[in-house]
């Protein structure tokens, strides 16, 4: 039995034409496998026809139906006394890859048709060009803000055309590209920028609102950070000392904001939306995940597929982002000592990062819950029996309290059976 279907794995009992949509999706975005001779649950049922003839039929179906024809390999294999056929499809360079005049992408475990915006991105990629590398609408651009940042962070004396070429903001064919326009002091094309709203006790009370657009991405970034500091940082006097405090980690906000700017889509009329509440900040970035990366890879894999590599490269040189692919880990690290943790919501057209106010100790625990919480603060992790001994609780009471702490997302459990242990999240 195989693992369940996923972003880059699909099961088919037989080679019906529907698998060709998945071939298009893999060729357009990411390597993937289709295994024939498995049911939907990964159970081996075997191919019903002659394996060699079925493999040849699969090959002919791809050659006759996909345009252009992607690179693929077919492997015949014996598993559990039955024959399966493994089709391996590689991501191609000549995107888009069409099936019956339509291009497809993976949506979790299904293959769905791409929209016209995504089709345009695939076409640009097929000629080795990203949207940000297209010719800018204006060639009368100034870069005093970028120059000041480069002087400070990279030690340059003066920004010139050669440096702009090195940063890939000026094309070898003699024009500024869209990335250059976005990083110029002013850009008058209708690029959507950042929309920031600060709410009061509820969403009906708007304390502050600002829309930042038509200026350099660096100005947008700095302005948003300034507004964040206005509401979520403060000074506390301890004796003769002033101590800087943060309700929400500043570095977590900076990383989330940079992530939104670097990975958003620019060819759609949608703003990066920052909603500021008393207990959290929500940062919504238009565009969903970059093509070729799954939600799990985005959250846990330290894998970076750059939608806007030129902008990302400039942000990296200016030390706004430290290393590609580590943003989520760096955000989580800022909450190591906090009970409240950041959350990440990924949909097809948007990524939402939720940064809660730091909470060092829980405030809504019963006396018994607090006893176990304080116990786990002192220990790395404990078994249920160890907690029984240290608290004097009986088994059923300990289990009830532990389950309550799990429901409140304060502790987690690992292992199973006699090896089951509990620890703070």
N, C-alpha and C positions, 0 to 999 in steps of 0.2 A: 504493500500500500504506500502511495506517495503522499507528500504533504498536500495541503489544500491549494486550490487555485489562487493565483495572486496577480500582481501587477505585470510580472514577466513570465508567468506560467499558466498555460491553459490545457485542459483535458478534453479530448474528443473520443467518443467510442468509434466513430468512423469519419472519413474525410468528406463531409458535406461542404458545400461551397461557403458556408458561414466562416470557416477558418481563414478564408482569404482576407477578411476584414482585419483579423488579428495580424496576419503577415504584413499588411500595410501599416498597421500601428507600430509594430516592432521596427520595421524598416525606417519609419519616419522619426522615431523617438529613442528607442532603446533596444538592446539585444533581448531576445526572449525565446522561449521554447513552447512548442505545441506537441503534446504527447498523444498519439493516437493509440487506442486500445485500452483506455482508462475511462471509467464512468465519472460522473460529476464529483464523486467523493474520493477519487484517487484509487479506487479498487481496480485491480488488473482484470480486465475481461478479455483482452487479446483482440487483435484484428481478425476479422472474419474471412477476408479474402487472402489470396496468396501474397505474402509480405513483399516480395520483389515486385509483383505487379501493382500492388497498392502504393508502394514507394514511387514507382514510375508514374502512376496516375497523379499523385500529389505533386511531383516535379512538373508534370505537364500542365496541371491546373495553375500553378504559379507562373510558369513561363507564358501561358496563354492569357492570363487574367490581370497580371500586375504590370504597370507601366510607370517608370522603367522597372526592369526585373531586378530585385534586390539580391544580395549575396545570401545564400542559405546552404545548409548541409542536411542530409537525411541519413539517419542511423537506424538500422534494424537491430533489435536487442531482445534477448530471451529473459523474461522475468516470471518467476513462480510457475515455470513450465508453459508459459504462454508468450506469444510474440507481440511486442509493441514497436511502434515506429516513432522516433524522436525527430522532430523538425526543429533545427536551430536556425533562427533568423538573426542577422546582424544589422545593426543600425547603419543606414547608408549615408553617403555624402551627397547624393543627387536628389534630395528631397524637393518636392513632395512625391511620394510613391502612391499611385492611384490604384484603386480597385473599382472598376466600372465607373470611372470618372470622378470618384470621390476619394478623399484622403481620410485616414482614420487615426485615432489615438486611443490609448488605454484609459479607461475610467474605472479604476480599481480592478475588477475581474471581468469587465466587459469592454468591447471595442466599439467606440462611438465616432460618428463623423465629426471632423473639426469644423469650426465656424470660419467665416471669411477672414477674420483677423488672424487666426492661427494659420490659416492657409497661406496668407501673405508672409507670415514669419517663416514658414517652411520654405517658401519660394526664395526668400532672402538667404536663408541658410544654405539652400542648394547652390547658390552662387557665391558661397563663402562670405556672406555679409549679414550682420545683425542690423536691426532697425536703427540702432544708435550710430551705425556707420554710414547711413544714407547722407546724401548731400544736404547741408543745412538750408533752411528757407532764406536765411540772411547770411551774407558774407561780410557784413560790417559789424564785427564783434570785438569787444574789449574784455581784457582778462585781468584787471587790477586786483580783484579779490583772490583769484587763483594765484597770481604772482605773489601777493603778500603771504599766502599760506605756504607756498613753495620756498620762499625766503626763510620763513620760520622753521619749517619742518625738514626741508631738504638742503638748505644752505645755498641756494642759487642766488646770484647777484642780480640777474635780470632775466625776465621771461622773454624768449625770442622764438622765432618760427621753428628753429631746430628742436627746441625743447617741446613745443607743441606737437611736432611730428613724432618725437620720442614717446609722448603721452598718447599718441594715436588720436589726437583731436584735429589734426590737419592731415588730409589725405595726400598720398603720394601724387595723385593726379591734379593737385593744386586747388583744393577747396576745404573749407571747414565742414565737418560732419555734424550730425545731430547731437552726438555726445558733446562736441565743442560748443554747440549752441546752448545746451543745457547747463554747461559750466561757465558760460560767459556771464559778465556782470548783469546783462539784461537780455531777455529773449521775449520777443513779442508774438511768436507763434502761440497758438492756443494749447500749450502744455499745461495739464492740470498739475497743481503743486500740492500743498499741504493745507488741510482744513482742520483747525483746532477749536474745540469747544470745551469750556470749563463749566461743569454743572454744579449746582448747589446741593441741597438736601435730596432733590429728585430731579428728573429730566425736564420738569416743567420750569425750573429755575436756571436760567443761563446767566452765569456771572461774567463771562468773557467769551469772545469769539474773534478769531482772526483767520483770514485766508491769505496764504503766502504763495504768490505765483509771479511769473514773468521776471524772476530774478535767479541768480546762480543757485544751483543745488547746494553750494556751500553756505550761501546766505540763508536758504531755507532751513538747512540743518542747524546752523547756529541760532537762528531765531526761535526754532522749536525748543532747543535746549534751554534758551534763556527763559521762555515761558514756563517750562518744566521747573526750573530752579525757583521761579517766583512762587510756585504753589506747593512744592514738595521738598524744599530744603529750608533749613532755618538754623539759627545760632542759639546755643544754650549756654548760659553763664554758669560755670562751676568754679566758685571762689573768685580768683582773679583771672581765670582763663575763659576764653570763648571757644566753645567746641561746636564744629559744624556737624549738623545732624541731617539725616535724609529719611523722609517717610517712605520713599521708594528709592531703591538704589539708582544713583545717577548713571553709573556705567551700564546698568541693565537697560535703562531708557535709551542711552546713546547707541548701544548695540542694536536694540530693536528698531530704532529710527533709521540707522544706517542700513540695516538689513532690508527695511521697507523701501528705501530709496534705490539701493543697488539692485534689488530683485524685482521691482515692480515693472509692469508693462507701461510703455510710454505712448503707444499708438491707440489708446482708448481714452475717452473723455471721463476720467474718474480720478478723484483726489485720494491721496493718502489721508485717511481720517484718523484724528487723534481725539478720543473722548476722555476727558479728565473728570473723575469722580472723587468723592471724599475717601473712598476705600480702595480705589484702583485706577489704572489707566488702560485703555484699550487702543491698540494701534492696528488699523486695518489697511492692508496693502493690496491694491488691485492687481489681479493677474493670476492668483493661485500659484501652485508650484511651477518652477521652470520645467520645461519638457525634459523627460528622461530621468526624473527622480521621483521616488515614491514618498509617501508620508513618513514611513518608518525611517527611510534613509535621511530625510530632512531632519527628523527629530533626534535620531540616535546614531546616525552613521558618520557624522563629520564629513559628509560628502557635499561638495559644492559644485553645482552645475550653474554656471553664471549666465543669466539672461542678458546682462549688460556688462560684458567683460571690460570694456573701455572705461566706463564710469567706476566699476569696481577697482580697476587698476589704479586710477587716480586717487580714490579714497584710501587705498592701501598705501600708496606713496606718501599721503598726507597723514598717515597714522590714525585715520578715523576708524578703519577696520584693520585689525591686526593680522589676521590670517584667514584665508578663504576656508569656509566650511566649519568654523568653530564657533559661530555666533550663538547658536542655541546653547551649547555647553557653557559659554561665557555668561550668558544670561542666567542660567540655572545656578552657576557658581556664586553669583551675587546673593542668592537666597539660601546659601548653605545653612546659616544659623537661624533662619526664619521658619516658623510653622507654616505660614502661608507661602504658597509656591506659585510661580508663573504658570500660565496655561497657554496652549497653542492649538488653535482651531484652523484646520485646512479644508477648504472647499475648492471646487473647480475654478472659481473666479476670484477668490480672495483668501488671504492669510490674515488671521487675527492673532495678535500677541496680547495677552492680558497680564499686566504687572500689578499684583496686589500690594497694598501697604504692608510693610514689614511687620510681622507679628512674632516676637521672640518667644513668648509663652502664651498658651491658649487661655482664654478668659472665661470660657463657658463650661468648665469641667466640674463634675461633682467631686466630693471629697475623696471617694474611692478611686475615681478616674485620675485625679491629680496624684494620688499615691503611686499608681503604676507609672504615670507619666514621669514623675520625679525619679523613680527607680530606673527607668530606661534612659534618662538623661545621664545617669552615672555609669551605666553599663553599655557595652557595644551592642549586645543583643542577648536575649534570655529566652529560655523555653517556658512553656506554660507551667511546668512543674517547678521550675526555679522561681517563677513569680509567686506560685502558691506558697512556697517555703518562706520567701522574704516578706510577704504581706500577711500571711496567716489566713488568706481566703481559701474557700473550698473550690473544687474544680469548676463547678457550674457558675459560681459567682465570677471567678477569674475569666472564664470564657465569655460571659455576658459583657463584662467591662472591656475586655480586649476587642470584641466585635464592635462595641460602641465607639472606641477610639479609632478603629479602622474606618467605620462609617464617617467619622469626622475628619478623616484623612490626616490624622496625627501620627499614626503608626502604620507599619506594613508588616506582612509576614512573608517568610521565605522558607523553602523546603517543604517537606510533607512527612506525615507519620511521626515517628519518634524524633526525626531531625527537624521538626517544625520549630522555628524561632520567631521572635518579635523584636522590632527595633523602631526607633523614631524615623519618620520619613525624611 
